[in-house]
Amino acid sequence: NYLMNYGYLPKSDIETGNLRTESQLRDAIRNLQSFGNIPVTGVIDQQTANLLKKPRCGVPDDQDTTDFYANNRYSPSRRHKRYVILGPKWDHTDLTWSLVNHSMPALDAGQVRRVLRDALNVWERNSKLTFREVNSDKADIQVMFASGNHGDGYNFDGIGGILAHAFYPGGGRGGDAHFDDDEKWLINHNEDGNGGTSLMSVAVHEFGHSLGLGHSSVRDSIMGPWYNTYKEEGQLPEDDRLAIEQIYGTGRKLWGHNPHRHHYQTHTPPTQPTTTTTTTTERPTRRRIYYPERRDPTRRPHWTWYPDYAKTTTTSTTERTYPTRPTYTDPEPEHPRKHKPTKSDKPSTCNTSYDSISVIRGELFIFKDRYFWRIGERGLHTGYPHEIRLLWKEIPEDFTHVDAVYENKDLQIVFFIGKNYYVFNSNRLERGYPRPLTDLGLPDYLEKIDAAMIWGHNKKTYFYSGTQYWGFDEEIKRVELDYPRDMSMWKGIGYNIDAAFQWTDQRTYFFKGKGFWKFNDRKMKVEHRELKPSAPVWMRCPRTSNEVDPPKRRDALVAFSSAHIFTYSLLLPTIMLLSHAILC
């Protein structure tokens, strides 16, 4: 059955199988041994018996099978020694995926989604593909955990044996991946070897099938049919990388040889006759040469302009020579001009709006332009504001401001700048950052994040931008599926806020312009309709006559009016008596 199930012998009933010759069986065993990279003997020796017992993928190794094609009618290519490309490929590169069942007895759905996304990320990093999670039964890749007979004709067999299987790209069930729910799945990388099976390792393999790859006989390939632990941390073995690149293109920028590297060519325009009477001269066109090797992300691309002088039609023989550009050989590398703070560059402590506010290590950090203030138990630290890059040096040198900052549940500090985000461990940038906002599941059209915070009311993370906000799952590092939602949920706040955070008084504060609201988390609305001035409260700046809180101004006016009415009521009898005496 093993040799038939995995494509080493044609499938048949028992009677037909009994008619096979001994040489046919030996050839099938030799092919299995060769594919499994063990000595080829043609007999079931100990190494072959051990190979037969190894847990594996349910997809056959034979490339002439029609099993696991979306319609079972595709005519595959013949066998190759190295990586194998089977079936059709996806006709688009922005693929969607969805976890079908969220109620698995022994697994947490949130953790499973995180692992599945990490597995898809491996293929995304090594190709031009992108993957987006959706809550839909129309997703390109639908993932399901099931046991035994689960309706696709390829039954699971309990613990061990077949771990999972996936269908090649196509309509209907094409691309879908199924995992045996009876297996003991290990969610975290450090659990491998504890009597279970790494979900990450199997998911990376099965998603390879979902993208059009067959099994590979190359040792240590992730597309080998037998269970092998994946430990590459986002990278693929060379055989698998070459396979996915051949189908969907490379995810890396490959530049050809540039003969202009490190020097400029001399441009000597031709000498042309001119005249002082009738001359028709076309305006010079400009062509640009781009040096892609200079890939410092903090700099603009380096463009070099050369004028292409057009020919001049003349009627005389007077000659004129155009000036030429000087030649530079191996110029010193250019560096972006460093930002030098000036007095006018620093924002005013008592008269400014804020870009972002966050509680970091129990202290309040307020960010504005390229600077920040720190507020501790004793109030504002002296000597502030300081430049942000003095503390977080790996923020791009040419940045102008940060859009949002918050400290996540892992005590990492997350900066949002434009369409990217940066994750710092204290003041050191974590490996692999910055990354685009889309890695968090946010839409590509989003230009920036206005604010980010962990809301104390439910301990969940929220991102705000424009008129919308998102709930963020810190476990799987993705926004939740039922977002975005409209900001009207936060009554009284409005749209396009500047900052949000929860302070040590367990109250939530929202900032906009030079003012703020205190928010009532239980009633889900602001405690005062009008903005209170920020600087007197948070920076302890003196209040101006225009910065008295609106309720206090109203109370003062009422008190002033009441006092005058009371005084007038006391004087009224005296005035009436005097008036009566004068009349008499």
C-alpha positions as CSV (number, residue, x, y, z in Angstrom):
1,N,0.0,0.0,0.0
2,Y,2.8,2.4,0.8
3,L,4.4,2.0,-2.6
4,M,1.1,2.6,-4.3
5,N,-0.1,5.4,-2.1
6,Y,3.0,7.5,-2.7
7,G,3.5,6.8,-6.5
8,Y,6.1,4.1,-6.6
9,L,3.7,1.5,-8.0
10,P,0.5,2.1,-10.0
11,K,-2.6,2.0,-7.9
12,S,-4.6,-1.2,-8.2
13,D,-6.9,-3.6,-6.3
14,I,-5.5,-6.5,-4.3
15,E,-5.9,-9.1,-7.1
16,T,-4.0,-7.0,-9.6
17,G,-1.4,-6.2,-7.1
18,N,-0.7,-9.8,-6.5
19,L,0.1,-10.3,-10.2
20,R,3.1,-7.9,-10.1
21,T,6.5,-9.5,-10.7
22,E,9.3,-9.5,-8.2
23,S,11.4,-7.2,-10.5
24,Q,8.6,-4.6,-10.5
25,L,8.6,-4.6,-6.7
26,R,12.4,-4.4,-6.6
27,D,12.4,-1.4,-9.0
28,A,9.8,0.3,-6.9
29,I,11.9,-0.2,-3.7
30,R,15.0,1.1,-5.4
31,N,13.2,4.2,-6.5
32,L,12.0,4.8,-2.9
33,Q,15.5,4.3,-1.5
34,S,17.0,6.6,-4.1
35,F,14.4,9.3,-3.3
36,G,14.9,8.9,0.4
37,N,18.8,9.2,0.0
38,I,19.5,5.8,1.6
39,P,21.6,2.9,0.1
40,V,19.8,1.5,-3.0
41,T,19.5,-2.3,-2.4
42,G,16.2,-3.2,-3.9
43,V,15.2,-5.0,-0.7
44,I,13.4,-3.9,2.5
45,D,16.5,-3.7,4.8
46,Q,16.6,-1.9,8.2
47,Q,17.1,1.6,6.8
48,T,14.2,1.1,4.4
49,A,12.0,-0.2,7.1
50,N,12.9,2.9,9.2
51,L,12.1,5.2,6.3
52,L,8.7,3.6,5.9
53,K,7.9,4.3,9.5
54,K,8.8,8.0,9.4
55,P,6.0,10.5,9.6
56,R,5.5,12.2,6.2
57,C,3.3,14.3,3.9
58,G,0.3,12.6,2.3
59,V,1.1,13.9,-1.2
60,P,2.7,11.3,-3.5
61,D,6.3,11.6,-4.5
62,D,5.6,10.5,-8.1
63,Q,5.3,13.5,-10.5
64,D,3.1,11.4,-12.9
65,T,0.2,11.2,-10.5
66,T,-2.9,13.4,-10.7
67,D,-3.6,13.2,-7.0
68,F,-4.0,16.6,-5.2
69,Y,-4.6,18.6,-8.3
70,A,-7.6,20.9,-8.0
71,N,-9.5,19.0,-10.8
72,N,-7.3,15.8,-11.0
73,R,-6.9,16.4,-14.7
74,Y,-3.6,18.3,-15.0
75,S,-0.9,16.6,-16.9
76,P,2.3,17.1,-14.8
77,S,5.9,17.2,-15.9
78,R,8.2,14.3,-15.7
79,R,10.4,13.5,-12.7
80,H,13.4,15.7,-11.9
81,K,16.2,14.9,-9.6
82,R,16.1,18.3,-7.9
83,Y,13.2,20.5,-7.0
84,V,9.9,19.7,-8.7
85,I,7.4,22.2,-10.1
86,L,3.9,20.6,-10.3
87,G,0.6,21.7,-11.7
88,P,-0.4,25.2,-12.6
89,K,0.7,28.3,-10.7
90,W,-1.4,31.1,-9.3
91,D,-2.2,33.7,-11.8
92,H,-1.9,36.5,-9.2
93,T,0.8,37.1,-6.5
94,D,-1.4,38.7,-3.8
95,L,-2.8,35.5,-2.3
96,T,-5.3,35.3,0.5
97,W,-5.6,32.7,3.2
98,S,-8.0,31.8,6.0
99,L,-8.1,29.3,8.9
100,V,-11.4,27.5,8.4
101,N,-12.0,26.0,11.9
102,H,-11.2,28.1,15.0
103,S,-12.4,25.5,17.6
104,M,-9.6,22.9,17.8
105,P,-9.7,20.9,21.0
106,A,-6.0,20.9,21.8
107,L,-4.9,24.1,20.1
108,D,-5.4,27.8,20.5
109,A,-6.7,29.4,17.3
110,G,-4.7,32.6,17.8
111,Q,-1.4,30.7,18.2
112,V,-2.2,28.6,15.2
113,R,-2.9,31.6,13.0
114,R,0.5,33.1,14.1
115,V,2.4,30.0,13.1
116,L,0.6,29.8,9.8
117,R,1.4,33.4,9.0
118,D,5.0,32.8,9.9
119,A,5.1,29.8,7.6
120,L,3.7,31.8,4.7
121,N,6.1,34.6,5.5
122,V,9.0,32.2,4.6
123,W,7.7,31.9,1.1
124,E,6.9,35.6,0.9
125,R,10.4,36.6,1.8
126,N,11.9,34.4,-0.9
127,S,9.6,35.3,-3.8
128,K,7.4,38.1,-5.2
129,L,4.3,36.6,-3.4
130,T,2.4,38.3,-0.7
131,F,-0.1,36.8,1.7
132,R,-3.1,38.4,3.4
133,E,-5.3,36.8,6.0
134,V,-9.1,37.2,5.4
135,N,-12.1,35.9,7.2
136,S,-13.7,34.3,4.1
137,D,-14.5,31.0,2.5
138,K,-13.3,32.4,-0.8
139,A,-9.7,32.6,0.3
140,D,-7.1,31.2,-2.1
141,I,-5.6,29.0,0.6
142,Q,-8.0,27.6,3.2
143,V,-6.4,25.8,6.1
144,M,-8.3,23.1,8.0
145,F,-7.5,20.8,10.9
146,A,-9.5,17.5,10.6
147,S,-9.3,13.8,11.5
148,G,-9.8,10.6,9.6
149,N,-12.2,10.9,6.7
150,H,-12.7,14.6,6.2
151,G,-14.4,14.7,2.8
152,D,-11.6,15.2,0.3
153,G,-11.0,11.5,-0.5
154,Y,-7.5,11.5,1.3
155,N,-8.1,10.2,4.8
156,F,-5.8,10.9,7.8
157,D,-4.5,7.9,9.8
158,G,-4.2,9.2,13.4
159,I,-1.0,9.9,15.2
160,G,2.1,9.4,13.1
161,G,2.0,8.3,9.5
162,I,0.4,11.1,7.4
163,L,0.8,14.5,9.1
164,A,-0.9,16.7,6.5
165,H,-1.5,17.2,2.8
166,A,-2.2,20.2,0.5
167,F,-3.6,20.7,-3.0
168,Y,-1.8,22.3,-5.9
169,P,-3.0,25.8,-7.1
170,G,-6.3,26.0,-8.8
171,G,-10.0,26.7,-8.3
172,G,-12.2,25.1,-5.7
173,R,-10.1,23.2,-3.2
174,G,-6.9,24.1,-5.1
175,G,-4.3,25.5,-2.7
176,D,-6.1,24.3,0.4
177,A,-4.0,22.7,3.2
178,H,-5.3,20.1,5.6
179,F,-3.6,19.0,8.9
180,D,-4.3,15.9,10.9
181,D,-6.0,17.1,14.1
182,D,-5.0,13.8,15.9
183,E,-1.3,14.8,15.8
184,K,0.3,16.4,18.8
185,W,1.2,19.7,17.2
186,L,4.0,21.8,18.8
187,I,3.4,25.6,18.4
188,N,6.6,27.1,19.6
189,H,10.0,26.4,18.0
190,N,11.7,25.5,21.4
191,E,9.2,22.7,21.9
192,D,10.5,20.6,19.1
193,G,11.7,17.1,20.2
194,N,9.2,16.9,23.1
195,G,7.3,14.0,21.6
196,G,5.3,16.1,19.1
197,T,5.4,17.6,15.6
198,S,6.4,21.1,14.8
199,L,3.5,22.9,13.1
200,M,5.8,25.5,11.6
201,S,7.9,22.8,9.9
202,V,4.9,21.0,8.4
203,A,3.1,24.2,7.4
204,V,6.1,25.5,5.5
205,H,6.2,22.2,3.6
206,E,2.5,22.1,2.9
207,F,2.3,25.7,1.7
208,G,5.0,24.8,-0.8
209,H,2.5,22.4,-2.4
210,S,-0.2,25.1,-2.2
211,L,2.1,27.3,-4.3
212,G,2.9,24.6,-6.9
213,L,6.0,22.7,-5.7
214,G,6.2,18.9,-5.6
215,H,8.4,16.8,-3.4
216,S,12.2,17.1,-3.7
217,S,14.7,14.3,-3.2
218,V,17.5,16.8,-2.2
219,R,18.7,16.1,1.3
220,D,17.5,18.7,3.9
221,S,15.1,20.3,1.4
222,I,11.9,21.6,3.2
223,M,10.0,20.0,0.3
224,G,11.3,16.5,1.1
225,P,8.4,14.2,1.7
226,W,9.4,13.0,5.2
227,Y,9.1,15.1,8.3
228,N,12.1,17.4,8.8
229,T,12.4,20.2,11.3
230,Y,12.6,23.7,9.8
231,K,15.2,25.8,11.5
232,E,16.1,28.4,8.9
233,E,14.4,31.5,10.6
234,G,12.7,32.9,7.5
235,Q,15.1,31.6,4.9
236,L,14.7,28.6,2.6
237,P,17.3,25.9,1.7
238,E,18.8,26.7,-1.7
239,D,16.9,24.0,-3.6
240,D,13.5,25.3,-2.3
241,R,14.4,28.9,-2.9
242,L,15.4,28.2,-6.5
243,A,12.1,26.4,-7.1
244,I,9.9,29.2,-5.8
245,E,11.9,31.8,-7.6
246,Q,11.5,29.9,-10.9
247,I,7.7,30.0,-10.6
248,Y,7.1,33.5,-9.1
249,G,10.3,35.4,-9.5
250,T,12.9,36.4,-6.9
251,G,12.1,38.5,-3.9
252,R,15.5,40.1,-4.0
253,K,16.8,43.0,-6.1
254,L,19.4,41.8,-8.6
255,W,21.5,44.4,-10.2
256,G,23.7,43.9,-13.3
257,H,27.2,45.2,-13.6
258,N,27.3,49.0,-13.7
259,P,30.3,50.3,-15.7
260,H,29.8,53.8,-14.1
261,R,30.3,52.6,-10.6
262,H,32.7,54.8,-8.6
263,H,33.4,57.1,-11.5
264,Y,31.7,59.4,-14.0
265,Q,32.4,59.3,-17.7
266,T,33.6,62.4,-19.4
267,H,31.0,63.9,-21.6
268,T,32.5,65.8,-24.5
269,P,29.8,67.3,-26.7
270,P,30.5,67.7,-30.4
271,T,31.8,71.1,-31.7
272,Q,29.0,72.6,-33.7
273,P,29.0,75.7,-36.0
274,T,26.9,78.6,-34.9
275,T,25.8,81.9,-36.2
276,T,24.9,85.3,-35.0
277,T,22.0,85.6,-37.5
278,T,19.7,82.6,-38.0
279,T,20.1,79.7,-35.6
280,T,17.6,76.9,-34.7
281,T,18.8,75.1,-31.5
282,E,16.8,72.5,-29.7
283,R,16.7,72.6,-25.9
284,P,19.1,70.0,-24.5
285,T,17.4,66.8,-23.2
286,R,18.5,65.2,-20.0
287,R,19.1,61.6,-19.3
288,R,19.7,60.2,-15.9
289,I,21.8,57.3,-14.7
290,Y,20.7,55.5,-11.5
291,Y,23.3,53.9,-9.2
292,P,21.3,51.1,-7.5
293,E,24.2,49.8,-5.5
294,R,23.9,52.7,-3.1
295,R,21.1,51.4,-1.1
296,D,21.3,53.3,2.2
297,P,17.6,53.5,3.2
298,T,18.2,56.8,4.9
299,R,19.1,58.6,1.7
300,R,17.4,59.5,-1.5
301,P,18.5,57.6,-4.6
302,H,21.6,59.1,-6.2
303,W,20.9,60.5,-9.6
304,T,23.5,61.9,-11.9
305,W,22.3,64.1,-14.8
306,Y,24.1,64.3,-18.1
307,P,22.8,66.8,-20.8
308,D,22.4,65.3,-24.3
309,Y,23.1,68.3,-26.4
310,A,21.0,68.2,-29.6
311,K,22.5,69.1,-33.0
312,T,22.3,72.7,-34.0
313,T,21.4,73.8,-37.6
314,T,23.4,76.8,-38.7
315,T,24.2,78.9,-41.7
316,S,27.7,80.1,-40.8
317,T,31.1,78.6,-39.9
318,T,31.7,80.2,-36.5
319,E,32.5,77.5,-34.0
320,R,31.4,77.4,-30.4
321,T,32.3,74.8,-27.8
322,Y,29.9,73.8,-25.0
323,P,31.4,73.5,-21.5
324,T,31.9,69.9,-20.4
325,R,31.2,68.4,-17.0
326,P,34.5,67.6,-15.0
327,T,35.5,64.1,-14.6
328,Y,35.6,62.5,-11.1
329,T,37.5,59.3,-10.4
330,D,36.5,57.2,-7.4
331,P,34.8,60.0,-5.5
332,E,34.4,59.8,-1.8
333,P,31.0,58.4,-0.7
334,E,28.4,61.0,0.0
335,H,26.8,61.1,3.4
336,P,23.5,62.8,4.2
337,R,23.9,66.0,5.9
338,K,23.5,65.5,9.6
339,H,20.8,67.4,11.4
340,K,22.2,70.1,13.7
341,P,19.8,71.4,16.2
342,T,19.3,75.1,16.5
343,K,17.5,77.2,19.0
344,S,14.6,77.7,16.6
345,D,14.5,74.0,15.8
346,K,13.5,72.9,19.3
347,P,9.7,72.9,19.9
348,S,8.4,75.1,22.7
349,T,7.7,73.2,25.9
350,C,4.7,75.4,26.8
351,N,3.2,76.1,23.3
352,T,3.1,73.2,21.0
353,S,1.0,70.2,19.9
354,Y,2.4,66.6,20.3
355,D,3.1,64.0,17.7
356,S,2.9,61.0,20.1
357,I,2.8,60.2,23.8
358,S,3.6,56.9,25.4
359,V,4.3,55.4,28.8
360,I,7.7,53.7,28.6
361,R,9.2,51.9,31.6
362,G,6.7,53.8,33.8
363,E,7.6,57.2,32.6
364,L,5.8,59.5,30.2
365,F,7.6,60.2,26.9
366,I,6.2,63.0,24.8
367,F,7.4,63.3,21.2
368,K,7.4,66.4,18.9
369,D,9.3,66.7,15.6
370,R,12.8,65.3,16.2
371,Y,12.6,65.8,20.0
372,F,11.1,64.3,23.1
373,W,10.4,65.1,26.8
374,R,10.4,62.7,29.8
375,I,8.1,63.0,32.7
376,G,8.7,60.9,35.8
377,E,7.3,60.8,39.4
378,R,8.8,64.2,40.1
379,G,7.6,65.8,36.9
380,L,9.4,67.0,33.8
381,H,13.1,66.0,33.7
382,T,15.4,69.0,33.5
383,G,17.3,69.7,30.3
384,Y,14.6,68.4,27.9
385,P,13.6,68.2,25.1
386,H,16.4,66.0,23.7
387,E,16.8,64.7,20.2
388,I,15.1,61.4,19.7
389,R,18.2,59.9,17.9
390,L,20.3,60.5,21.0
391,L,18.5,57.6,22.6
392,W,17.3,55.6,19.6
393,K,20.2,56.0,17.2
394,E,18.9,53.5,14.5
395,I,15.9,55.7,13.6
396,P,16.5,57.0,10.1
397,E,18.7,60.1,10.2
398,D,16.5,62.1,7.8
399,F,13.2,61.5,9.7
400,T,11.2,64.6,10.6
401,H,8.9,63.2,13.3
402,V,7.4,60.0,14.6
403,D,3.7,59.3,14.1
404,A,3.1,57.0,17.0
405,V,5.0,55.2,19.8
406,Y,3.9,52.5,22.3
407,E,5.4,49.9,24.6
408,N,4.0,46.5,23.7
409,K,3.4,43.6,26.1
410,D,6.9,42.2,25.5
411,L,8.3,45.6,26.8
412,Q,9.5,46.4,23.3
413,I,9.2,49.9,22.1
414,V,7.4,50.2,18.7
415,F,7.8,53.4,16.6
416,F,5.6,54.2,13.6
417,I,7.1,56.4,11.0
418,G,5.1,56.8,7.8
419,K,4.3,53.4,6.2
420,N,6.9,51.5,8.3
421,Y,7.3,50.5,11.9
422,Y,10.4,49.9,14.0
423,V,10.7,47.6,17.0
424,F,13.3,48.4,19.6
425,N,14.5,46.3,22.5
426,S,15.3,49.1,24.9
427,N,17.3,51.4,22.5
428,R,18.5,48.6,20.1
429,L,16.7,48.0,16.9
430,E,15.5,44.4,16.6
431,R,16.8,42.3,13.7
432,G,14.7,42.5,10.6
433,Y,13.2,46.0,11.1
434,P,11.9,48.3,9.8
435,R,8.9,46.5,8.3
436,P,5.9,47.9,6.4
437,L,2.6,48.4,8.1
438,T,1.1,45.8,5.9
439,D,3.1,43.1,7.8
440,L,0.7,43.9,10.7
441,G,-2.3,43.2,8.5
442,L,-3.0,46.9,8.0
443,P,-4.3,48.0,4.5
444,D,-1.8,49.2,1.9
445,Y,-3.6,52.5,1.4
446,L,-2.8,53.5,5.0
447,E,-0.2,56.3,5.0
448,K,0.5,56.5,8.7
449,I,-0.7,55.6,12.2
450,D,-2.0,58.5,14.3
451,A,-1.8,56.8,17.7
452,A,-1.2,53.4,19.3
453,M,-1.8,52.2,22.9
454,I,-2.6,49.3,25.1
455,W,-6.0,50.1,26.5
456,G,-6.2,49.4,30.2
457,H,-9.9,48.7,30.1
458,N,-9.4,45.3,28.3
459,K,-5.6,45.1,28.0
460,K,-5.8,45.0,24.2
461,T,-3.7,47.0,21.8
462,Y,-5.4,49.5,19.4
463,F,-4.1,51.5,16.4
464,Y,-5.8,54.7,15.3
465,S,-5.6,56.4,11.9
466,G,-7.8,59.1,10.5
467,T,-11.5,58.0,10.9
468,Q,-10.7,54.4,11.8
469,Y,-9.2,52.2,14.4
470,W,-8.0,48.6,14.6
471,G,-7.7,46.0,17.4
472,F,-4.3,44.3,17.3
473,D,-3.5,40.7,18.4
474,E,-0.2,40.8,20.2
475,E,0.1,37.0,20.1
476,I,0.0,36.6,16.3
477,K,1.2,40.2,15.5
478,R,-1.8,40.9,13.2
479,V,-4.8,43.1,13.4
480,E,-8.0,41.3,14.2
481,L,-10.2,40.2,11.4
482,D,-13.3,42.2,12.3
483,Y,-11.6,45.6,11.9
484,P,-11.3,48.4,11.0
485,R,-14.1,50.2,12.8
486,D,-15.2,53.8,12.9
487,M,-13.8,56.2,15.5
488,S,-17.3,57.2,16.5
489,M,-17.1,54.3,19.0
490,W,-14.9,56.6,21.1
491,K,-17.6,59.2,21.8
492,G,-16.4,62.8,21.9
493,I,-13.0,62.2,20.4
494,G,-13.7,62.8,16.7
495,Y,-11.2,62.0,13.9
496,N,-7.5,62.5,13.2
497,I,-6.2,62.4,16.8
498,D,-2.5,63.1,17.6
499,A,-1.8,60.8,20.5
500,A,-3.4,58.4,23.0
501,F,-2.2,56.6,26.2
502,Q,-3.3,55.4,29.6
503,W,-1.6,57.1,32.5
504,T,-0.8,55.8,36.0
505,D,-4.2,57.0,37.3
506,Q,-5.7,54.2,35.1
507,R,-7.4,56.9,32.9
508,T,-7.2,57.1,29.2
509,Y,-6.2,60.4,27.5
510,F,-6.6,61.5,23.9
511,F,-4.7,64.5,22.5
512,K,-5.4,66.7,19.5
513,G,-3.7,70.0,18.7
514,K,-2.7,71.7,22.0
515,G,-5.4,70.1,24.1
516,F,-6.6,66.8,25.5
517,W,-9.6,64.9,26.7
518,K,-9.9,62.6,29.7
519,F,-11.8,59.5,28.6
520,N,-14.3,57.5,30.7
521,D,-13.6,53.9,29.8
522,R,-16.7,52.6,31.5
523,K,-19.1,55.0,29.8
524,M,-17.1,55.0,26.6
525,K,-17.2,58.8,26.2
526,V,-15.1,61.9,27.1
527,E,-15.5,63.3,30.6
528,H,-15.5,66.9,29.2
529,R,-16.6,68.0,25.8
530,E,-14.1,70.8,25.3
531,L,-10.3,70.2,25.1
532,K,-8.3,71.1,28.1
533,P,-4.9,72.8,27.5
534,S,-2.1,70.2,27.6
535,A,0.9,72.3,28.6
536,P,-0.3,73.4,32.1
537,V,-1.3,69.9,33.0
538,W,1.5,67.8,31.6
539,M,4.4,70.2,31.4
540,R,3.3,72.3,34.5
541,C,3.5,75.4,32.5
542,P,1.8,78.6,33.9
543,R,-1.8,79.2,32.6
544,T,-2.6,82.2,30.5
545,S,-5.9,84.0,30.8
546,N,-7.1,82.1,27.7
547,E,-6.1,78.7,29.1
548,V,-8.5,78.5,32.1
549,D,-10.5,75.3,31.7
550,P,-13.8,76.0,30.1
551,P,-15.8,74.6,33.1
552,K,-13.8,76.8,35.5
553,R,-14.4,79.8,33.3
554,R,-18.1,79.1,33.4
555,D,-18.1,78.6,37.2
556,A,-16.2,81.8,37.6
557,L,-18.6,83.8,35.5
558,V,-21.6,82.3,37.5
559,A,-19.9,83.2,40.8
560,F,-19.1,86.7,39.5
561,S,-22.7,87.3,38.4
562,S,-24.1,85.8,41.7
563,A,-21.9,88.1,43.8
564,H,-23.1,91.2,41.9
565,I,-26.7,90.2,42.2
566,F,-26.4,89.6,45.9
567,T,-24.7,93.0,46.5
568,Y,-27.4,94.7,44.5
569,S,-30.1,93.0,46.5
570,L,-28.6,94.3,49.7
571,L,-28.3,97.9,48.5
572,L,-31.7,98.1,46.9
573,P,-33.7,98.9,50.2
574,T,-31.2,101.7,51.1
575,I,-31.5,103.2,47.6
576,M,-35.3,103.2,47.8
577,L,-35.3,104.9,51.3
578,L,-32.9,107.6,50.1
579,S,-35.0,108.1,47.0
580,H,-38.2,108.5,49.2
581,A,-36.5,111.0,51.5
582,I,-35.4,113.2,48.6
583,L,-38.9,113.2,47.1
584,C,-40.4,114.2,50.4
